[in-house]
């Protein structure tokens, strides 16, 4: 197992932000971490990269290729971050240094983490710029971030992250700031790179559709906990946890087929908001917003295993193996 | 149906410089826009960044001056409106922006921000009860009044922005990417709210988005823009079923590839 998370607890002072019992990502595979703002998905991803803010405490175990990352010194973490784990952030304009030419930014990790000569570094930089399908890489090298489009900047950021051939790439909402057409290109690029390089991908997004376009497996987070995991298509088509079900139902829909019938139709929004850190309810944290919740939801939910690959933590699951449960609570 | 907003041969360019023929030296940001928006309808304007969709909306609501062609609101030319009755025009055409956090003054409590349009356009102070009513219409409680923007979530801020726009009882509500900076679940709430408000206040709704799926859910008419021009317009159903331009087809394919069917 490339990435193995056990009993991870991320906390700020007395408040727990994220608590994950277990999450695995095999080498070369792609996993999507889905959740609303405030679900703790970004905090989880950043803890894996050791990029959580200094006031945040991380306990438990995060193993990368067998090596424990939790409790590692900043120096050792920095070494791992550049060479074994690459990170791509949401806003490329903020992640890139505005005063540095692209060539220098992409080569930075190589200059620090490898012992390549200058010529070799340059060759590798050109190679990764080609790999992320930037046209005329020799010219891009000399540009500043503001001279590139949003999509190009995101490609530069991906090139920077993969320059040292990491085993794991963490992408946090890499396409949220982009147009749908540009987004499509970036998503395809991430899939291709992960296949070509045998690089595992942890893809973080609030958008189930975007995640499905990239990853085979998804893990749905709510209020700092994992509520459901399984193969992406399966989870989206037949969600077990009532939260996943509500999240799928909140989507505006499709274009082909009966799109005409949907124009002007209200969406099935989830009432209320994600509880704030420090105000998590006992038991199932979604119960305050869940139309199916009953008294037993106030007790801590167990992890339920369905089939070989799916897990959820819902006491009143939808679409279980016995067929769709419909108790008319809607 | 009569057209409430009508653009004929509309052109616009940023930058005020002109050459000796009085043509702008910068590129046209909008070219030959022919558009008419019926009273009470919902129109979606779709396109990528730089397609001119936001520029078009700003010209239509009089924030940017047309540099050629004409725009008419309620049968009267826009220039005429802004010369003779600017406050009435502004009151009837309200705009909500993509990022409510940056469109609300961070130093103002919500009750100040909310009162602003009425004070500026109707020249009267606003009683608290009235503001509470506006907030109730967008699903917010009165406790919001004493808050600053940083104390509210993205979804709440967008609701305040909507309440603020509706406080002057507009005819047309322009919403520029109203859900681009929020999650899918909050997006559903905001889109529902837009549809409810439209029905309740007989609004004409013009919504700008790069996301075809979002626009298609709310608007029965759709305009597809590229490079400052309209490449296609028509009923949403027709455009989705049989896009006439390849560009629209591309946009549809891109949106479709990440769409999630909400189930039944």
Interface residues (C-beta under 8 A of the other chain):
Chain A: X36 X37 X150 X179 X180 X181 X182 X183 X184 X187 X206 X207 X208 X209 X210 X212 X213 X236 X245 X246 X247 X248 X249 X250 X251 X252 X253 X254 X255 X256 X259 X260 X262 X263 X264 X265 X266 X267 X268 X269 X270 X273
Chain B: X42 X48 X49 X153 X154 X155 X183 X184 X185 X186 X187 X188 X189 X191 X192 X195 X196 X210 X211 X212 X213 X214 X216 X217 X218 X219 X220 X236 X237 X240 X241 X250 X251 X252 X253 X254 X255 X256 X257 X258 X259 X260 X261 X262 X263
